[in-house]
């Protein structure tokens, strides 16, 4: 498993967007652009593919620790940080679909029956 695979799986598992990943890397004093980040997440056969080096993954993991736990001076609860990320992703609550509450469609009853060419005769 390559560093790119690990980085992709962490991105999906933590539901992170590119700008959030850039911010997490800045916490570890590592600057990277969105285009460089996009090159890391491309498929291997793409011409703009870039391998994720050990330094990028290490700084992402260090920044992720700061992002989730906070610093010694300002500690955070990781559960709260992760739950905030989930509420951002799903801003609209799921409502159960109720058939009875929707308006009924009006059908035209003056439609004549259709005759099909290939209908079997009985």
MIDOSE-1310 file (N, C-alpha, C; in nm, 2 decimals, decimal comma, always signed):
residues 122
xxxx	+0,08/-0,12/+0,00/+0,00/+0,00/+0,00/+0,09/+0,12/+0,00; +0,06/+0,22/-0,09/+0,15/+0,33/-0,11/+0,10/+0,45/-0,01; +0,18/+0,55/+0,00/+0,14/+0,67/+0,08/+0,02/+0,73/+0,02; +0,01/+0,73/-0,12/-0,11/+0,79/-0,18/-0,24/+0,71/-0,14
xxxx	-0,23/+0,58/-0,13/-0,35/+0,50/-0,09/-0,39/+0,54/+0,05; -0,29/+0,55/+0,14/-0,32/+0,58/+0,28/-0,38/+0,72/+0,29; -0,32/+0,81/+0,22/-0,37/+0,95/+0,22/-0,52/+0,96/+0,17; -0,55/+0,88/+0,06/-0,68/+0,88/+0,00/-0,78/+0,82/+0,10
xxxx	-0,74/+0,71/+0,17/-0,83/+0,65/+0,26/-0,86/+0,73/+0,39; -0,76/+0,81/+0,43/-0,78/+0,90/+0,54/-0,87/+1,01/+0,50; -0,85/+1,06/+0,38/-0,94/+1,17/+0,33/-1,09/+1,13/+0,33; -1,11/+1,00/+0,28/-1,25/+0,96/+0,27/-1,30/+0,92/+0,41
xxxx	-1,22/+0,86/+0,50/-1,27/+0,82/+0,63/-1,30/+0,94/+0,72; -1,23/+1,05/+0,70/-1,25/+1,17/+0,78/-1,34/+1,27/+0,71; -1,38/+1,24/+0,59/-1,47/+1,33/+0,51/-1,40/+1,47/+0,50; -1,28/+1,48/+0,45/-1,21/+1,60/+0,44/-1,21/+1,65/+0,30
xxxx	-1,23/+1,78/+0,28/-1,22/+1,85/+0,15/-1,07/+1,90/+0,13; -1,04/+1,94/+0,01/-0,91/+1,98/-0,02/-0,86/+2,10/+0,06; -0,95/+2,20/+0,08/-0,92/+2,32/+0,16/-0,89/+2,28/+0,30; -0,97/+2,18/+0,36/-0,95/+2,14/+0,49/-0,81/+2,07/+0,51
xxxx	-0,77/+1,99/+0,41/-0,64/+1,92/+0,41/-0,53/+2,03/+0,41; -0,55/+2,13/+0,32/-0,44/+2,24/+0,32/-0,43/+2,31/+0,45; -0,54/+2,33/+0,52/-0,54/+2,39/+0,65/-0,47/+2,30/+0,75; -0,50/+2,17/+0,75/-0,44/+2,08/+0,84/-0,29/+2,07/+0,82
xxxx	-0,24/+2,08/+0,69/-0,10/+2,08/+0,66/-0,04/+2,21/+0,71; -0,11/+2,32/+0,71/-0,05/+2,45/+0,76/-0,03/+2,44/+0,91; -0,11/+2,36/+0,98/-0,09/+2,35/+1,12/+0,04/+2,29/+1,16; +0,09/+2,21/+1,06/+0,22/+2,14/+1,08/+0,33/+2,22/+1,01
xxxx	+0,30/+2,35/+0,98/+0,40/+2,44/+0,91/+0,45/+2,38/+0,77; +0,35/+2,32/+0,70/+0,38/+2,27/+0,57/+0,28/+2,33/+0,47; +0,33/+2,40/+0,37/+0,25/+2,46/+0,27/+0,24/+2,38/+0,15; +0,12/+2,36/+0,10/+0,10/+2,29/-0,03/-0,03/+2,35/-0,10
xxxx	-0,02/+2,36/-0,23/-0,14/+2,41/-0,30/-0,24/+2,31/-0,33; -0,36/+2,36/-0,36/-0,47/+2,26/-0,40/-0,44/+2,18/-0,52; -0,37/+2,24/-0,62/-0,34/+2,17/-0,74/-0,24/+2,06/-0,71; -0,14/+2,08/-0,62/-0,05/+1,98/-0,59/-0,12/+1,86/-0,51
xxxx	-0,21/+1,90/-0,43/-0,29/+1,81/-0,36/-0,38/+1,72/-0,45; -0,43/+1,79/-0,55/-0,51/+1,72/-0,65/-0,43/+1,62/-0,73; -0,30/+1,65/-0,75/-0,21/+1,56/-0,83/-0,19/+1,44/-0,74; -0,18/+1,45/-0,61/-0,16/+1,33/-0,52/-0,28/+1,24/-0,53
xxxx	-0,40/+1,29/-0,54/-0,52/+1,21/-0,54/-0,56/+1,15/-0,67; -0,48/+1,18/-0,78/-0,52/+1,13/-0,91/-0,48/+0,98/-0,92; -0,53/+0,92/-1,03/-0,49/+0,78/-1,05/-0,35/+0,77/-1,10; -0,28/+0,65/-1,08/-0,14/+0,64/-1,11/-0,11/+0,66/-1,26
xxxx	-0,21/+0,62/-1,35/-0,18/+0,63/-1,49/-0,21/+0,77/-1,55; -0,25/+0,86/-1,47/-0,28/+1,00/-1,51/-0,15/+1,07/-1,54; -0,14/+1,16/-1,64/-0,01/+1,23/-1,67/+0,03/+1,32/-1,56; -0,06/+1,38/-1,48/-0,03/+1,48/-1,37/-0,02/+1,41/-1,24
xxxx	-0,02/+1,28/-1,23/-0,01/+1,21/-1,10/+0,12/+1,24/-1,03; +0,12/+1,26/-0,90/+0,24/+1,28/-0,82/+0,24/+1,19/-0,70; +0,35/+1,13/-0,68/+0,36/+1,04/-0,56/+0,36/+1,12/-0,43; +0,29/+1,07/-0,33/+0,29/+1,13/-0,20/+0,41/+1,09/-0,13
xxxx	+0,50/+1,18/-0,10/+0,63/+1,14/-0,03/+0,60/+1,12/+0,12; +0,70/+1,07/+0,18/+0,69/+1,05/+0,33/+0,68/+1,18/+0,40; +0,74/+1,29/+0,35/+0,73/+1,41/+0,42/+0,59/+1,47/+0,42; +0,52/+1,46/+0,31/+0,38/+1,51/+0,30/+0,29/+1,43/+0,40
xxxx	+0,30/+1,30/+0,39/+0,22/+1,22/+0,48/+0,25/+1,24/+0,62; +0,38/+1,25/+0,66/+0,42/+1,27/+0,80/+0,36/+1,41/+0,85; +0,37/+1,51/+0,77/+0,32/+1,64/+0,81/+0,17/+1,64/+0,82; +0,10/+1,57/+0,73/-0,04/+1,56/+0,74/-0,08/+1,49/+0,87
xxxx	-0,02/+1,39/+0,90/-0,05/+1,31/+1,03/-0,02/+1,40/+1,15; +0,09/+1,47/+1,15/+0,12/+1,56/+1,26/+0,02/+1,68/+1,27; -0,02/+1,73/+1,15/-0,12/+1,84/+1,15/-0,26/+1,78/+1,19; -0,29/+1,66/+1,16/-0,41/+1,60/+1,20/-0,42/+1,58/+1,35
xxxx	-0,31/+1,55/+1,41/-0,31/+1,53/+1,56/-0,34/+1,67/+1,62; -0,28/+1,78/+1,57/-0,31/+1,91/+1,62/-0,45/+1,95/+1,59; -0,50/+1,91/+1,48/-0,64/+1,95/+1,44/-0,74/+1,88/+1,53; -0,72/+1,75/+1,56/-0,81/+1,68/+1,64/-0,79/+1,70/+1,79
xxxx	-0,67/+1,69/+1,84/-0,64/+1,70/+1,98/-0,62/+1,84/+2,03; -0,57/+1,93/+1,94/-0,53/+2,06/+1,99/-0,39/+2,07/+2,04; -0,35/+2,18/+2,09/-0,22/+2,19/+2,15/-0,22/+2,17/+2,30; -0,10/+2,17/+2,36/-0,10/+2,16/+2,51/-0,17/+2,27/+2,58
xxxx	-0,15/+2,39/+2,52/-0,21/+2,51/+2,58/-0,36/+2,52/+2,56; -0,41/+2,46/+2,44/-0,55/+2,47/+2,41/-0,60/+2,33/+2,36; -0,62/+2,24/+2,46/-0,66/+2,10/+2,42/-0,80/+2,10/+2,37; -0,83/+2,00/+2,28/-0,96/+1,98/+2,22/-1,01/+1,83/+2,25
xxxx	-1,13/+1,81/+2,24/-1,19/+1,68/+2,25/-1,20/+1,62/+2,11; -1,13/+1,52/+2,07/-1,14/+1,47/+1,93/-1,28/+1,43/+1,88; -1,36/+1,38/+1,98/-1,50/+1,34/+1,94/-1,58/+1,46/+1,90; -1,56/+1,57/+1,97/-1,64/+1,69/+1,93/-1,59/+1,75/+1,80
xxxx	-1,46/+1,74/+1,77/-1,41/+1,79/+1,64/-1,47/+1,70/+1,53; -1,47/+1,57/+1,54/-1,52/+1,48/+1,44/-1,67/+1,50/+1,42; -1,74/+1,52/+1,53/-1,89/+1,54/+1,52/-1,92/+1,67/+1,45; -1,84/+1,77/+1,47/-1,86/+1,90/+1,40/-1,85/+1,88/+1,25
xxxx	-1,75/+1,80/+1,21/-1,73/+1,77/+1,07/-1,85/+1,70/+1,00; -1,91/+1,61/+1,08/-2,03/+1,54/+1,03/-2,15/+1,63/+1,01; -2,17/+1,72/+1,10/-2,28/+1,81/+1,10/-2,27/+1,91/+0,98; -2,14/+1,95/+0,95/-2,12/+2,03/+0,83/-2,16/+1,96/+0,70
xxxx	-2,12/+1,83/+0,70/-2,14/+1,76/+0,57/-2,29/+1,74/+0,55; -2,37/+1,71/+0,65/-2,51/+1,69/+0,63/-2,59/+1,80/+0,70; -2,60/+1,92/+0,63/-2,67/+2,03/+0,70/-2,82/+2,02/+0,70; -2,88/+1,94/+0,61/-3,02/+1,93/+0,61/-3,06/+1,79/+0,67
xxxx	-3,15/+1,80/+0,77/-3,18/+1,67/+0,84/-3,26/+1,58/+0,74; -3,25/+1,45/+0,76/-3,32/+1,36/+0,68/-3,47/+1,35/+0,72; -3,56/+1,38/+0,63/-3,70/+1,37/+0,66/-3,76/+1,25/+0,60; -3,84/+1,18/+0,67/-3,91/+1,06/+0,62/-4,01/+1,11/+0,52
xxxx	-4,01/+1,04/+0,41/-4,10/+1,07/+0,30/-4,24/+1,03/+0,33; -4,34/+1,11/+0,32/-4,48/+1,08/+0,36/-4,56/+1,09/+0,23; -4,62/+0,98/+0,19/-4,70/+0,98/+0,07/-4,83/+1,05/+0,09; -4,89/+1,04/+0,21/-5,02/+1,10/+0,23/-5,02/+1,25/+0,23
xxxx	-4,91/+1,31/+0,26/-4,91/+1,46/+0,27/-4,89/+1,52/+0,13; -4,84/+1,45/+0,03/-4,82/+1,52/-0,10/-4,95/+1,53/-0,18; -4,96/+1,63/-0,26/-5,09/+1,65/-0,34/-5,10/+1,54/-0,44; -5,23/+1,50/-0,47/-5,25/+1,40/-0,56/-5,26/+1,46/-0,70
xxxx	-5,21/+1,38/-0,80/-5,21/+1,43/-0,94/-5,35/+1,40/-1,00; -5,39/+1,50/-1,08/-5,52/+1,48/-1,15/-5,50/+1,41/-1,29; -5,57/+1,31/-1,31/-5,56/+1,24/-1,44/-5,67/+1,27/-1,53; -5,64/+1,28/-1,66/-5,75/+1,30/-1,76/-5,82/+1,17/-1,79
xxxx	-5,95/+1,18/-1,78/-6,02/+1,05/-1,80/-6,07/+1,04/-1,94; -6,05/+1,15/-2,02/-6,10/+1,15/-2,16/-6,00/+1,09/-2,26; -5,91/+1,01/-2,21/-5,81/+0,95/-2,30/-5,87/+0,82/-2,36; -5,86/+0,81/-2,49/-5,92/+0,69/-2,55/-5,82/+0,57/-2,54
xxxx	-5,86/+0,45/-2,54/-5,77/+0,34/-2,52/-5,68/+0,33/-2,65; -5,56/+0,28/-2,62/-5,46/+0,28/-2,73/-5,46/+0,14/-2,79; -5,45/+0,13/-2,92/-5,45/+0,00/-2,99/-5,30/-0,02/-3,03; -5,25/-0,14/-2,99/-5,11/-0,18/-3,02/-5,11/-0,26/-3,15
xxxx	-5,01/-0,25/-3,23/-4,99/-0,32/-3,35/-4,97/-0,47/-3,33; -4,89/-0,50/-3,23/-4,85/-0,64/-3,21/-4,93/-0,71/-3,10; -5,04/-0,66/-3,07/-5,13/-0,72/-2,97/-5,19/-0,85/-3,02; -5,18/-0,96/-2,93/-5,23/-1,08/-2,97/-5,38/-1,08/-2,97
xx	-5,44/-1,14/-3,07/-5,59/-1,14/-3,08/-5,64/-1,26/-3,00; -5,74/-1,25/-2,93/-5,80/-1,36/-2,85/-5,93/-1,40/-2,90
